[in-house]
Amino acid sequence: MRIMALDYGRVHTGVALSDPSGTIVRPLDAVSEAASPKGLKELGNLVEAEGVDEVIVGLPVSLSGEHGAQAQETEAFISLLKQALATPVLSWDERYTSRIAAEKGRHSERNPHSLAACCLLEDYLGSAAYRDRSGGK
């Protein structure tokens, strides 16, 4: 089951992809203006080209679990993405992924958005939710 994770941002959206076994995660180039028709098409092309079975989008809820302006914008993006793709799209709590990426020294000038998406995807792949959906792998 190949999973793609997106760390949504209005300007740049980080992209990470798992291998089919769900054990290796790699960053891809970030997508500019992912919520635009051009960005949605680019994401659709990536999903098709990489044989993605599921897309996870990081949802930036506050530490208290509230959905602020950024979470609402991300939810609107998720709605657009669901309309644009035939592949299932799920949201995933990303509260700590950017901090974890920075602590691991994984942020770089080259592709910080996609490296944050890698942390998001690693978190998802290690979760019970993923194991339940993938048949216990």
BARO-252566 format. One record per residue: residue number from 1; x, y, z of N, C-alpha, C in turn. Coordinates in steps of 0.05 Angstrom, whole numbers, plus 5000, padded with zeros to 4 digits. Layout:
+-----+------+------+------+-------+-------+-------+------+------+------+
| num | n.xx | n.yy | n.zz | ca.xx | ca.yy | ca.zz | c.xx | c.yy | c.zz |
+-----+------+------+------+-------+-------+-------+------+------+------+
| NUM |    X |    Y |    Z |     X |     Y |     Z |    X |    Y |    Z |
...
+-----+------+------+------+-------+-------+-------+------+------+------+
***
This chain:
+-----+------+------+------+-------+-------+-------+------+------+------+
| num | n.xx | n.yy | n.zz | ca.xx | ca.yy | ca.zz | c.xx | c.yy | c.zz |
+-----+------+------+------+-------+-------+-------+------+------+------+
|   1 | 5017 | 4977 | 5000 |  5000 |  5000 |  5000 | 5018 | 5025 | 5000 |
|   2 | 5018 | 5039 | 4979 |  5035 |  5063 |  4976 | 5019 | 5088 | 4986 |
|   3 | 5031 | 5103 | 5005 |  5018 |  5125 |  5017 | 5033 | 5151 | 5010 |
|   4 | 5018 | 5172 | 5004 |  5030 |  5199 |  5000 | 5021 | 5217 | 5022 |
|   5 | 5039 | 5232 | 5034 |  5032 |  5251 |  5054 | 5037 | 5279 | 5044 |
|   6 | 5019 | 5298 | 5052 |  5021 |  5325 |  5044 | 5022 | 5343 | 5068 |
|   7 | 5041 | 5361 | 5069 |  5043 |  5381 |  5090 | 5034 | 5407 | 5076 |
|   8 | 5008 | 5413 | 5077 |  4996 |  5434 |  5062 | 5005 | 5462 | 5072 |
|   9 | 5010 | 5479 | 5053 |  5015 |  5507 |  5057 | 5005 | 5522 | 5033 |
|  10 | 4995 | 5546 | 5037 |  4983 |  5562 |  5015 | 5003 | 5565 | 4992 |
|  11 | 5029 | 5570 | 4999 |  5049 |  5575 |  4978 | 5063 | 5548 | 4970 |
|  12 | 5072 | 5533 | 4990 |  5087 |  5508 |  4984 | 5074 | 5486 | 5000 |
|  13 | 5070 | 5463 | 4987 |  5059 |  5439 |  5000 | 5080 | 5417 | 4998 |
|  14 | 5089 | 5408 | 5021 |  5109 |  5387 |  5022 | 5096 | 5360 | 5015 |
|  15 | 5112 | 5343 | 5002 |  5102 |  5318 |  4992 | 5122 | 5296 | 5000 |
|  16 | 5112 | 5274 | 5011 |  5128 |  5251 |  5018 | 5114 | 5226 | 5009 |
|  17 | 5129 | 5205 | 5003 |  5118 |  5181 |  4992 | 5130 | 5157 | 5006 |
|  18 | 5113 | 5137 | 5012 |  5123 |  5112 |  5023 | 5128 | 5092 | 5001 |
|  19 | 5144 | 5072 | 5007 |  5147 |  5049 |  4989 | 5122 | 5032 | 4992 |
|  20 | 5117 | 5012 | 4975 |  5093 |  4996 |  4977 | 5090 | 4981 | 5003 |
|  21 | 5113 | 4975 | 5016 |  5111 |  4960 |  5042 | 5105 | 4978 | 5065 |
|  22 | 5107 | 5004 | 5061 |  5102 |  5023 |  5083 | 5124 | 5025 | 5103 |
|  23 | 5149 | 5019 | 5094 |  5172 |  5020 |  5113 | 5191 | 5042 | 5106 |
|  24 | 5193 | 5051 | 5082 |  5212 |  5071 |  5073 | 5196 | 5096 | 5064 |
|  25 | 5205 | 5119 | 5073 |  5192 |  5144 |  5066 | 5213 | 5162 | 5053 |
|  26 | 5205 | 5175 | 5031 |  5224 |  5194 |  5018 | 5209 | 5219 | 5010 |
|  27 | 5224 | 5242 | 5012 |  5211 |  5267 |  5004 | 5211 | 5270 | 4974 |
|  28 | 5191 | 5283 | 4964 |  5189 |  5291 |  4936 | 5190 | 5321 | 4935 |
|  29 | 5192 | 5333 | 4912 |  5192 |  5362 |  4909 | 5166 | 5373 | 4919 |
|  30 | 5167 | 5395 | 4933 |  5143 |  5409 |  4942 | 5127 | 5419 | 4917 |
|  31 | 5101 | 5421 | 4922 |  5083 |  5430 |  4901 | 5075 | 5459 | 4908 |
|  32 | 5078 | 5477 | 4888 |  5070 |  5505 |  4893 | 5040 | 5509 | 4889 |
|  33 | 5028 | 5524 | 4906 |  5000 |  5531 |  4905 | 4983 | 5507 | 4899 |
|  34 | 4984 | 5487 | 4917 |  4971 |  5461 |  4914 | 4941 | 5463 | 4911 |
|  35 | 4929 | 5484 | 4923 |  4900 |  5487 |  4922 | 4890 | 5499 | 4895 |
|  36 | 4908 | 5508 | 4879 |  4901 |  5519 |  4853 | 4895 | 5497 | 4833 |
|  37 | 4881 | 5503 | 4811 |  4876 |  5482 |  4791 | 4902 | 5469 | 4781 |
|  38 | 4923 | 5485 | 4777 |  4949 |  5474 |  4768 | 4961 | 5456 | 4790 |
|  39 | 4960 | 5465 | 4815 |  4971 |  5449 |  4837 | 4956 | 5422 | 4841 |
|  40 | 4930 | 5424 | 4839 |  4914 |  5399 |  4842 | 4920 | 5380 | 4819 |
|  41 | 4923 | 5391 | 4795 |  4930 |  5373 |  4772 | 4957 | 5360 | 4776 |
|  42 | 4977 | 5376 | 4786 |  5003 |  5365 |  4792 | 5002 | 5343 | 4813 |
|  43 | 4986 | 5347 | 4833 |  4983 |  5326 |  4854 | 4970 | 5301 | 4842 |
|  44 | 4949 | 5306 | 4826 |  4936 |  5283 |  4813 | 4955 | 5267 | 4795 |
|  45 | 4972 | 5281 | 4780 |  4992 |  5268 |  4763 | 5012 | 5252 | 4780 |
|  46 | 5020 | 5263 | 4803 |  5038 |  5249 |  4821 | 5025 | 5224 | 4832 |
|  47 | 5000 | 5226 | 4841 |  4986 |  5203 |  4852 | 4984 | 5181 | 4831 |
|  48 | 4978 | 5188 | 4807 |  4976 |  5168 |  4785 | 5003 | 5156 | 4778 |
|  49 | 5023 | 5173 | 4775 |  5050 |  5164 |  4767 | 5063 | 5146 | 4788 |
|  50 | 5058 | 5152 | 4813 |  5070 |  5137 |  4835 | 5053 | 5113 | 4844 |
|  51 | 5029 | 5110 | 4834 |  5012 |  5088 |  4842 | 5003 | 5090 | 4871 |
|  52 | 4996 | 5114 | 4879 |  4988 |  5120 |  4907 | 4961 | 5108 | 4913 |
|  53 | 4959 | 5094 | 4936 |  4934 |  5082 |  4945 | 4918 | 5099 | 4964 |
|  54 | 4932 | 5118 | 4977 |  4919 |  5134 |  4998 | 4936 | 5160 | 5001 |
|  55 | 4922 | 5182 | 5006 |  4935 |  5208 |  5010 | 4928 | 5217 | 5039 |
|  56 | 4949 | 5225 | 5054 |  4945 |  5235 |  5081 | 4953 | 5264 | 5080 |
|  57 | 4936 | 5281 | 5091 |  4941 |  5310 |  5092 | 4943 | 5318 | 5122 |
|  58 | 4965 | 5331 | 5129 |  4969 |  5340 |  5156 | 4949 | 5362 | 5163 |
|  59 | 4936 | 5358 | 5186 |  4916 |  5378 |  5195 | 4928 | 5393 | 5219 |
|  60 | 4934 | 5419 | 5216 |  4947 |  5434 |  5237 | 4928 | 5444 | 5259 |
|  61 | 4919 | 5426 | 5277 |  4902 |  5434 |  5299 | 4920 | 5445 | 5321 |
|  62 | 4908 | 5461 | 5338 |  4924 |  5473 |  5360 | 4930 | 5452 | 5381 |
|  63 | 4947 | 5458 | 5400 |  4954 |  5439 |  5421 | 4929 | 5431 | 5437 |
|  64 | 4909 | 5448 | 5439 |  4885 |  5442 |  5453 | 4865 | 5427 | 5436 |
|  65 | 4872 | 5423 | 5410 |  4854 |  5409 |  5392 | 4835 | 5426 | 5376 |
|  66 | 4837 | 5452 | 5379 |  4819 |  5471 |  5365 | 4828 | 5474 | 5336 |
|  67 | 4809 | 5480 | 5319 |  4814 |  5484 |  5290 | 4814 | 5514 | 5285 |
|  68 | 4837 | 5525 | 5283 |  4840 |  5554 |  5277 | 4839 | 5559 | 5247 |
|  69 | 4848 | 5583 | 5239 |  4846 |  5591 |  5211 | 4862 | 5573 | 5192 |
|  70 | 4887 | 5565 | 5201 |  4903 |  5547 |  5184 | 4890 | 5520 | 5180 |
|  71 | 4879 | 5509 | 5202 |  4865 |  5483 |  5200 | 4841 | 5485 | 5181 |
|  72 | 4826 | 5507 | 5183 |  4803 |  5511 |  5166 | 4811 | 5513 | 5136 |
|  73 | 4833 | 5527 | 5131 |  4843 |  5529 |  5104 | 4852 | 5502 | 5094 |
|  74 | 4865 | 5487 | 5111 |  4873 |  5460 |  5104 | 4849 | 5442 | 5098 |
|  75 | 4828 | 5444 | 5114 |  4804 |  5428 |  5110 | 4791 | 5435 | 5083 |
|  76 | 4792 | 5461 | 5075 |  4782 |  5469 |  5049 | 4799 | 5456 | 5027 |
|  77 | 4825 | 5456 | 5031 |  4843 |  5443 |  5011 | 4837 | 5413 | 5009 |
|  78 | 4832 | 5400 | 5032 |  4825 |  5372 |  5032 | 4800 | 5367 | 5016 |
|  79 | 4780 | 5384 | 5019 |  4755 |  5381 |  5004 | 4761 | 5383 | 4974 |
|  80 | 4777 | 5403 | 4966 |  4784 |  5405 |  4937 | 4799 | 5380 | 4927 |
|  81 | 4817 | 5370 | 4944 |  4833 |  5347 |  4936 | 4816 | 5322 | 4933 |
|  82 | 4796 | 5319 | 4951 |  4778 |  5296 |  4949 | 4762 | 5297 | 4923 |
|  83 | 4755 | 5321 | 4914 |  4740 |  5324 |  4889 | 4758 | 5319 | 4865 |
|  84 | 4784 | 5325 | 4868 |  4803 |  5322 |  4845 | 4814 | 5294 | 4842 |
|  85 | 4814 | 5278 | 4863 |  4826 |  5251 |  4863 | 4806 | 5229 | 4866 |
|  86 | 4811 | 5206 | 4854 |  4795 |  5183 |  4859 | 4806 | 5167 | 4883 |
|  87 | 4831 | 5174 | 4891 |  4844 |  5161 |  4913 | 4834 | 5171 | 4940 |
|  88 | 4831 | 5154 | 4960 |  4821 |  5163 |  4986 | 4840 | 5184 | 4998 |
|  89 | 4829 | 5205 | 5010 |  4844 |  5227 |  5023 | 4835 | 5228 | 5052 |
|  90 | 4854 | 5227 | 5070 |  4849 |  5228 |  5099 | 4865 | 5251 | 5111 |
|  91 | 4854 | 5263 | 5133 |  4870 |  5282 |  5148 | 4884 | 5268 | 5171 |
|  92 | 4906 | 5279 | 5179 |  4922 |  5267 |  5201 | 4933 | 5290 | 5218 |
|  93 | 4930 | 5287 | 5244 |  4939 |  5308 |  5263 | 4969 | 5312 | 5260 |
|  94 | 4976 | 5337 | 5254 |  5005 |  5343 |  5249 | 5016 | 5361 | 5270 |
|  95 | 5004 | 5362 | 5293 |  5012 |  5381 |  5314 | 5042 | 5382 | 5318 |
|  96 | 5056 | 5360 | 5319 |  5084 |  5360 |  5327 | 5103 | 5354 | 5304 |
|  97 | 5094 | 5349 | 5280 |  5111 |  5340 |  5258 | 5133 | 5360 | 5251 |
|  98 | 5126 | 5386 | 5249 |  5147 |  5406 |  5242 | 5168 | 5408 | 5263 |
|  99 | 5159 | 5407 | 5288 |  5178 |  5408 |  5311 | 5196 | 5383 | 5311 |
| 100 | 5184 | 5360 | 5306 |  5200 |  5335 |  5305 | 5220 | 5336 | 5282 |
| 101 | 5211 | 5346 | 5259 |  5230 |  5348 |  5237 | 5253 | 5366 | 5243 |
| 102 | 5248 | 5388 | 5256 |  5269 |  5407 |  5264 | 5287 | 5394 | 5285 |
| 103 | 5276 | 5380 | 5304 |  5292 |  5368 |  5325 | 5310 | 5346 | 5314 |
| 104 | 5300 | 5332 | 5293 |  5316 |  5311 |  5281 | 5337 | 5322 | 5262 |
| 105 | 5336 | 5349 | 5258 |  5354 |  5361 |  5240 | 5347 | 5356 | 5211 |
| 106 | 5321 | 5349 | 5206 |  5313 |  5342 |  5179 | 5305 | 5365 | 5163 |
| 107 | 5300 | 5389 | 5175 |  5294 |  5412 |  5159 | 5319 | 5421 | 5145 |
| 108 | 5317 | 5427 | 5120 |  5339 |  5438 |  5106 | 5330 | 5461 | 5089 |
| 109 | 5348 | 5477 | 5079 |  5340 |  5499 |  5062 | 5329 | 5488 | 5036 |
| 110 | 5337 | 5464 | 5028 |  5329 |  5453 |  5002 | 5300 | 5445 | 5001 |
| 111 | 5289 | 5432 | 5021 |  5261 |  5422 |  5019 | 5249 | 5418 | 5046 |
| 112 | 5246 | 5439 | 5063 |  5235 |  5436 |  5090 | 5206 | 5426 | 5090 |
| 113 | 5190 | 5434 | 5070 |  5162 |  5427 |  5070 | 5159 | 5397 | 5066 |
| 114 | 5174 | 5385 | 5047 |  5172 |  5357 |  5042 | 5185 | 5340 | 5064 |
| 115 | 5205 | 5351 | 5078 |  5216 |  5337 |  5101 | 5196 | 5336 | 5124 |
| 116 | 5181 | 5357 | 5128 |  5160 |  5356 |  5148 | 5138 | 5336 | 5140 |
| 117 | 5133 | 5334 | 5114 |  5114 |  5313 |  5104 | 5124 | 5285 | 5110 |
| 118 | 5151 | 5282 | 5108 |  5163 |  5255 |  5115 | 5157 | 5248 | 5144 |
| 119 | 5160 | 5267 | 5162 |  5154 |  5262 |  5191 | 5125 | 5256 | 5195 |
| 120 | 5107 | 5270 | 5181 |  5079 |  5265 |  5182 | 5073 | 5236 | 5173 |
| 121 | 5085 | 5228 | 5151 |  5081 |  5202 |  5140 | 5092 | 5180 | 5158 |
| 122 | 5115 | 5185 | 5169 |  5127 |  5165 |  5188 | 5109 | 5162 | 5212 |
| 123 | 5098 | 5184 | 5222 |  5079 |  5183 |  5245 | 5055 | 5166 | 5237 |
| 124 | 5043 | 5171 | 5214 |  5020 |  5156 |  5205 | 5026 | 5126 | 5201 |
| 125 | 5049 | 5120 | 5189 |  5056 |  5092 |  5184 | 5061 | 5076 | 5209 |
| 126 | 5068 | 5090 | 5231 |  5073 |  5077 |  5257 | 5048 | 5075 | 5274 |
| 127 | 5026 | 5085 | 5264 |  5001 |  5086 |  5280 | 4984 | 5061 | 5277 |
| 128 | 4967 | 5057 | 5296 |  4948 |  5035 |  5296 | 4928 | 5039 | 5273 |
| 129 | 4921 | 5065 | 5266 |  4903 |  5070 |  5245 | 4913 | 5059 | 5218 |
| 130 | 4939 | 5062 | 5213 |  4951 |  5051 |  5189 | 4951 | 5021 | 5189 |
| 131 | 4959 | 5009 | 5211 |  4960 |  4980 |  5213 | 4932 | 4968 | 5209 |
| 132 | 4911 | 4981 | 5219 |  4884 |  4972 |  5215 | 4876 | 4974 | 5186 |
| 133 | 4883 | 4995 | 5173 |  4876 |  4999 |  5144 | 4892 | 4981 | 5125 |
| 134 | 4917 | 4975 | 5133 |  4934 |  4960 |  5115 | 4933 | 4930 | 5121 |
| 135 | 4916 | 4922 | 5139 |  4914 |  4893 |  5145 | 4935 | 4883 | 5164 |
| 136 | 4945 | 4901 | 5182 |  4964 |  4893 |  5203 | 4993 | 4893 | 5195 |
| 137 | 5000 | 4904 | 5172 |  5028 |  4904 |  5163 | 5044 | 4923 | 5180 |
+-----+------+------+------+-------+-------+-------+------+------+------+
***
